[in-house]
Amino acid sequence: MLELIDKLYKKNYLEKEQLLYILNHIEVYGKDHLIKRAHETRMKTYGNKVYIRGLIEITNHCKMDCKYCGINIYNKNVDRYRLTLEEILICCELGYRLGYRTFVLQGGEDSYFRDDIIVDIVKSIKSKYPDVAITLSIGEKSYESYKKYYETGVDRYLLRHETASRRLFEKIHISSSYDNRMKSLLNLKEIGYQVGAGFMVGIPDQNKEDLAEDIIFLKKLDPEMVGIGPFIPHRSTIYKSEKSGTLEDTITMLALTRLYLPYVLLPSTTALGSIDPKGREKGLMAGANVIMPNLSPKSVRDKYALYDGKVSFGYEGAESIDCIRSKINSVGFQLDMSRGDNIKWRTNI
Ligand code: 5AD
């Protein structure tokens, strides 16, 4: 086990069978070593910096029917909202003053936000704050739409693949297509975005081989960012009685991802902070190097409920920057308020 972990540490690659061996045995033996190697890798690439993004949840309307997600189209218990351009700009103003230099605009797949509206929002933010990076995360769009956003000045795009296993993907989605999700990620890469893929850990019926596939898929795609969080049930979905993914399994997947993709930007996600009060810090100690506190207006934060128990205030609120900084310092890291681009992006490392 230790030799395999060290081989991965040196080569940033293992075949799927060896990876599967690690996944099947890590709980018993080797976990500390894996975390240590992931930490060393992150120290070599990004040092002790933690990058920060302000997350603005622009709409909880969604036309999709992802079975696990609390804002899916069939959930009639959601109090739906959309932010106006003015509201989004107020979030950016607040964030900019606090020192944030990346804004992540995330939302459900909401047909109200036509391309011209998105373009208008992006142009308005970029003209007021030319030194910020904008990340979009509004789901699957056509190549042309992605291209339009990019040409308007969007720097990065987050689109989790959710699971690289076709069987599981098709089980947890009704109308989304696995092939279209994968194609969308390739389109985003081709256009030139810094691309974020990612997956959930502990999806009902997910096995170790599915998780191994996630890592092998990521290694091939070579995204600039990877978002990994535990699946957490939402009370109005069919998975309401299922168990959440565990902190331990999520930490293992974060550490393995850091070893396979040493230069990736890896958030310690809100979902991780939601299942354990120390989740965010534990993620940072296992190779994660980004946090994304919530910069949405306080009045809508509870409405963007993708799963039960989602934290969005206190340490998770973008306004709590001093508290965030001291927590990060307490585990040996330094908050970096720059845009925080992927250091390998557009270089030949
Ligand atoms: N548990 C954990 N993560 C979820 N997401 C959606 N629903 C859930 C859930 N029930 C994640 C998906 C999506 C991201 C925005 O939130 O991975 O891509």
Boltz pocket constraint, residues with backbone or C-beta under 6 A from the ligand:
constraints:
  - pocket:
      binder: B
      contacts: [[A, 68], [A, 69], [A, 70], [A, 159], [A, 160], [A, 162], [A, 198], [A, 199], [A, 200], [A, 229], [A, 230], [A, 231], [A, 232], [A, 233], [A, 234], [A, 271], [A, 306], [A, 307]]
      max_distance: 6.0
